[in-house]
């Protein structure tokens, strides 16, 4: 299989549940690296937007 045919990996897909997002943020904040916290907040925001979009498509 060619690499170009592989689905692009997105970490936001792994954070579908609010509990998973909270746990991920707790781990990153505990580490204390401001750059990692910034990246984690962006990732969680993307995951939340996807979740909201998915709910809207379902009509919930």
SVG drawing of the C-alpha trace seen along z (x, -y; Angstrom):
<svg xmlns="http://www.w3.org/2000/svg" viewBox="-32 -28 40 30">
<polyline fill="none" stroke="black" stroke-width="0.4" points="0.0,0.0 1.3,-3.4 1.7,-6.0 -0.4,-8.5 -3.4,-6.1 -3.1,-6.0 -5.6,-8.0 -4.0,-11.0 -3.5,-10.5 -5.3,-13.0 -4.9,-12.8 -8.2,-14.7 -10.0,-11.5 -8.6,-9.7 -10.2,-12.3 -13.9,-11.8 -15.0,-11.4 -14.9,-14.4 -13.3,-12.2 -10.4,-11.4 -9.9,-15.1 -9.9,-16.0 -7.4,-13.2 -5.1,-14.2 -5.1,-17.9 -4.4,-16.9 -1.4,-14.8 0.0,-17.6 -0.5,-20.3 1.2,-18.2 4.2,-18.0 4.4,-21.8 5.7,-22.5 3.9,-25.7 4.4,-24.7 2.9,-21.3 0.0,-22.8 -0.7,-25.2 -0.6,-22.3 -2.9,-20.2 -5.4,-22.9 -5.5,-23.3 -5.9,-19.5 -8.8,-19.4 -10.5,-22.3 -10.3,-20.5 -11.7,-17.3 -14.6,-19.3 -15.4,-20.9 -15.5,-17.5 -17.7,-16.1 -20.1,-19.1 -20.1,-18.7 -20.8,-15.0 -23.8,-15.6 -25.1,-18.3 -25.0,-15.8 -26.9,-13.3 -29.6,-15.8 -29.1,-15.6"/>
</svg>
